[in-house]
Structure formats: structure tokens, C-alpha cells
Amino acid sequence: MSSILYNTWGEFRHAAEQILDLTTHELCIFDADLAQLGLNQLASIERLQRLLAGNPAASIRIALKRTDHLHRDHPRLIQLLGRYGHRVHLQQIPDNLAHLRDTLVISDARHALIRFDQDHPRGKLILAEPEKIIVYRQRFDDIWNEGGTPFSPAPLGL
């Protein structure tokens, strides 16, 4: 269908909202820390909630470089993870992948939001082109399959 280039943070966040709206059964995210993605906004959490509540087979996988800030900066996402922990999986990638700088948001293996560098908003939104998504989905799966440290919604400590 289409590929759309974007250059600003506002365009990136709008594209992220589009991806969330289009997702019907699987969402895969690779990012540095979710800071720019806006997943903790109430509207985004409501979209994720609708996905999980509306489809018992729906799943979300999130691979991050850093998870230390999640309890402080993403309480709504933590609540969602606590409620749907059997279908929402979040892990911190291993150190050997820390050099990766892109962001991937893949919806149903049909749509993707690609940010070329974690420090810049420039990227592309690919809509309804599963043949173009294959390479990005494989990249996400390769990152995910490297393993990492699973994130727990409950704070660790005494």
C-alpha cells in the first residue's frame, strides 16, 4: 500500500499511534527505552488494552536496551504488564546488542514503523506491505532470540 517518510518527533508519535490502531493480534517493539514512543500515554495504553482484551490470542513483545526507568516513567505500562503478563513480554537485550541504534515497531507482520537512529526522529512508516516487513520482522526475531533479562512488573528488593 504505502511507505511514508517522516522527519519530526511529532510525525514519529503520530505514526506510532497509527501502528497501534492497526494492530489486531501481535505487536513487536525494539527500542532503546520507550522514551520517545509515547507508550505510557493514556491513549496508547487504552489502545494496547483494547488489543489484549479484544483478542485472547493477542500478544506484545518488547525488547529494550534499558529498563531501569520503566517503574518510574511508565507506570501504566507496568500495570498492563502485571495484568497481561502471560501475553505481554518485555526483556532487556544483552550487552552484546547495545550497539544497535534503530527502533522497530511491527504490527501483525503487515505494518512497521522504523526509526533509523534512536537519537533522531527520521524514519519510515510502512502500511499494509507484508513483503516489505519480512526483513524487519526477521531482525526483530533475531534480536529477541538473543535472549536477555526478562523484566518483572514487580520491583525487586526487600
Buried (B, 14 or more C-beta within 10 A) or exposed (E): EEEEEBEEEEBBBEBBBBBBBBBBEBBBBBBBBBBBBBBBBEEBBEBBBBBBEEBEEBBBBBBBBBBEEBBEEBEBBBEBBEBBEEBBBBBBBEEEBEEBEBBBBBBBBBBBBBBEEBEEBBBBBBBEBEEBBEEBBEBBEEBBEEEBEEBBBEEEEE
